[in-house]
Amino acid sequence: MNLVSNSPWIVHYNCNSCNGCDIEFVACLSPLYDVERFGALHVGNPKHADMLVVTGSVNHRNARVLRNVYEQMPSPKVVLAMGVCTSSGGVFAGCYNILGGIDTVIPVDVFVPGCPPRPEAMIDGVVKALAVLEDKRRGAETATPAKPALTFFPPAPPAQEAARQEAAHA
């Protein structure tokens, strides 16, 4: 636990992303967007962090590492899934090595959709995660967030969409 309970510390883990979300997340730390004004501080050690920000799609190679980073964090902790790849696999969904969203490996408290999400959406996600963290600190029950819907453009034909959904549930 960090020394100042009102200043949650954030650790960031790139879980095989294209770096689009990472670049936007670093922009949130810059003086232009300044996520630190909400009391959040970016740290490099999960043992000191209250919030885990994950970017990218989880696969067989990094699932163990993601779980390890998560388990090193002290409780209470919050997980923020940044970008469409963390919620569904994004453009890599359906690939042989992609497990889907990170919620297949660790519990997620806040999803921030987008490819990549804008810094304003990321800051909104951090603020929502801070509220969840406060609820967890008080011992209150927290709701499981709804995953963002994955939309294909152009929309898939009904038969192809049915086959995709069937394969996703298999």
N, C-alpha and C positions, 0 to 999 in steps of 0.2 A: 504494500500500500504506500502511496506517496505521502510525503510529509504534510502537504496541505490538502485536506479532503475536498476543498472547493475547486481544486485545480487538477482535473483528470489528466492523466498522461496517456498519450497515444503512441502505439507502436504500429508500424506499417509493414505488411508482408506482401510481396509481389508473388503471386501464385501462378506464374506462367502467363503473364499478360503481354500485350503488344506495346506497353508503356504509355498508351494514350491516357489511361486513367491516372497513372503515376505522375505524368507531367502536369495534369490538371490538379492533382492533390498537392503537389509541390507548389503550384500557383496559389493554393489556399493558404499556404504558410508564408507567402510573400507579404510585404507591407501593403500591397494593393487590396488583398482580400482579408488578410490578417485573422485567421481562425483563432489565434491566441487571445484575441480580445474577449473570447468567451471563457477564458481560463484554461483552455486546452494547451498542452505542451507536447511536442513531438520528441520521443525518446527512442533510443536504439535497442534497449534491453527489455524483453517481454516480462522479466521479473519485476520491473518497476512500473509496468503499464496497467491502466484500468480499461483501456479501449483498444481493440484490435481492428485495424482497417485493412481489409483484404482486397486485392485487385487480381483479376485474371481467373482463368478456369482451372478447377482442380482436376488433376489427372492421377494415374496410378503412381507416378514417381514422386509427386510432391504432397500427396495426401498425408503421409506419415509425418513429414516436416511441419505441415500446417497444424496437425493435431498436437505435435510436440510444442510448437510455439504457443498454442492455445492453453495447453496444460501447464506451461510455465508461469502463466499470469495468475496473480493472486485473485481470490474472489472478494467482492463481486466484480465481475467483468462483463464487458459489452462487446459484441462483434458487429461491425459495420461492413456490409458487403457492397463494395463500390463498383458499379458498372454492371452491364448486362451479363458479362462472362461469369461473374461470381454468382449470379442468380440462376443461370440456366446452361452455361457453357458458351453462350453467345454464338458467334459465327462458327465456333468449333463444336457446337452441340451435335451429337450424333456421331462424332468421330470415335474410332475404336478405343482411344486411350483416355477419353474425357468421361469423368464420372458424373457430370452435370454440375449443378450449383454446389457451392461450398457447404450448403446445409446438409449435404449427404455425408459430410465428415465432422463438422462442428455445428453447434446451434448458432443461429443468426438472430440478432435483435432488430436490426434495421437494414433494409435494402434501399440502395440508391440506384435507380435505373438510368440508363443512358450509355452511349457508346461514342465517346466517353461522356460522363455527366459533366455538366458545366460546373465551375467552381461554386456558383450560388447554390446549386442542388447539393453539392458535397457539403457545404457549410450547413445547409438545412438538415442534412442527414446527421452531421456531427451534433447539432443542437438537439435533434430527436434522440440520438443515442445518449446524450448527457441526461435527458429527462428519464430515460430507461435506467441509466446507472443510478440516478438518485432514488428511483423506485426500488431498485434492488438493494441499495444501502439501507433503506427503511424497512426492508423485508416484505414489501408489497409484491403481490403477484403481477407478473408482466405478461402481456398477450403475445402470442406468436404472430409475427408479421406476415402479411400476405405477400407471396412472391409476385414480382411484376410479370405480366403476361409477355410471352415471346411472340412477336408479330413478324411474319414473313412478308416481304414485299417483292414482287406482287404476291397476293394471297395464293396459297397452294390450292390446286383443285381439290374438291371434297374427298375423292378417293385417296389421293396422296396424303392429305391431312389426316384422314382416318388411319392410314397405314403408319404415319409418323407417330401419332398418339398411341397406337397399339404397341409399337416398338419401344416407346418411352416407358410404358407401364410393364413391359415384359421383364 
